[in-house]
């Protein structure tokens, strides 16, 4: 089996199984929409970081008890909306809604006396509510321009229909990541947004390499259109590269996740790593199994 | 021979640059998130002219430097109307934030009355109480705190009651509308001509007459009303009086003035006042939209995590490449490590000469690029295998593979570079650092594929013609296909 896979000599009839993956895709879409609907109806919560909502965070490393946390949550100096603790480190993060800088300073000194640490050892972050809007706005603008550019590029190099298929695969990856974040109630930070943009690049890179291979096979066989045989051969041949590439890409990222988890660090770097991890796996899947049903449909016509 | 030169060109450049950076002790310039410090993002109101923003940045830079205690502050315009202030490793962080915070409005306002004169806030007015003669009726103007008698908001266009300090004692001043602002001042310095500190003030030529008119009016008065209050952010910083030898019919002319500061504190208050006068007012009212404080230990932890993850990832990727592609894997590993050295050296040099700071986002971009660079080798090797499979000779297959792979990698990398380029242009803050790292890595990947991989893979047929040395397959497997 391995040898066959390695030789690109697997005889998977991708055309035949495309229907199964089409159904898979529909099931996924239903799942994604369910998650989105649940979010809009406030059953699932969109956990946005302080960068988007505005407010302050305080991170400190200390010995603490549940009573201490309750004291802080009820301290009335600031409206502490949430706290976060970690299994394998003594870090604790408090998050408060926006307030005046005097109140923030008061809360900071309250924490430093409460936990008996110097206030210079407390990570403090304050973000105004407009800042998140700016990041989101800029990010969305970049995304739209990027996607239009991709459609033009792929249409020019290959076919217009290909560019639509690439877009479907991209949107699939984005929705998948978003759904995971919503379901697990993970915090969305600016790092997450950057990671999502990277995933787009990855997924696209994978899809482009596949299209390129498809185009090559078409040329070699001197065809004007792709037929079932070309499609099958191409996908069988490209399977190994896809697997290899996703393994080599995922390893450095997995090592951030695991080393980070081992050291008890849940900083911004792991914020990057998690969506990348999900996204690369999803990108590998989508570049083959999401594109296949649609490519099959093109052939039918 | 020519091929050998081509193959060794990039690795030699990489190792040479690496040696150069190590020998000169050039290290990547670390961002705040990796070395600790404060980062503040200030946002100006919408439609602020760029010119004003540039001026504000210049003023802030001078203020922060005059403030001392800050190593390598970085103040830059980011986006349309935001200013990013980065203060690495500041010892007294609150004071530094304060220094940025007091960038409000500087005004000059005539003093109408003060608590020195009345004994209580001049805002209060007492009238006899016919019912209870011991408790006179107190009336307080609108917008004034009725306990201490200080205006709640400093509005420069109406009469305000503001607090100041006079010889160590708090004084509440009643002030008329602002006659001049910080923009009317062109320069102020503290000097010590003879036995007394003086702040010498210079006005803009177009503001001379305003100042002359103000001093003319005040010179005709006496007591508190002879004073000009210098107000910064609703606080009276100083309230010097007009000298008695100023002629009420002439005022102070010539666009210069001197404020006597006495001799008490070795010029400290004179210097402070001069700094405030010079840089006190920014032409723009900023909103502090983000403050981030990172302690040095957390920064160090993150950096170590990034480095460990990077090295760990590289080792596993290398092992896999060796297991899969054997001799070809060696080519890939040598290429990847040269790639790593080149990337590190260029980031260090960019930090030294272009001020590029390596942030967490940049490290993430670099780690992502390991996968990207490894993929280029995989694409090439897989093409090689495909050619062998259709029965091509070892030599021909190698040559064909590097040519075909180049085309595929070119378009795939082109997409990545465009993405990085777009991100760099359109995004702000940390996303830019990420985009630059990704773009740089992709460009290097293109160079390596074109020059290094393209020439080194065909070379392998000089050493072996057996597919076993390059893939986990034998000749027999190939014939069976």
Interface residues (C-beta under 8 A of the other chain):
Chain A: X3 X6 X7 X8 X9 X51 X59 X105 X120 X121 X123 X124 X125 X126 X127 X128 X130 X131 X134 X135 X138 X139 X141 X142 X145 X146 X149 X150 X153 X157 X190 X191 X193 X194 X195 X197 X198 X200 X201 X204 X205 X208 X209 X212 X213 X216 X237 X240 X241 X244 X245 X247 X248 X249 X250 X251 X252 X253 X254 X255 X256 X259 X260 X263 X265 X267 X268 X269 X272 X273 X276 X280
Chain B: X33 X41 X43 X79 X82 X93 X94 X287 X288 X289 X290 X291 X292 X293 X294 X295 X298 X301 X302 X305 X306 X308 X309 X310 X312 X313 X314 X316 X317 X320 X321 X324 X360 X361 X363 X364 X365 X367 X368 X370 X371 X372 X374 X375 X378 X379 X382 X385 X386 X389 X404 X407 X408 X411 X412 X414 X415 X416 X418 X419 X420 X422 X423 X426 X427 X428 X429 X430 X431 X434 X438 X471 X472 X473 X477 X478 X481
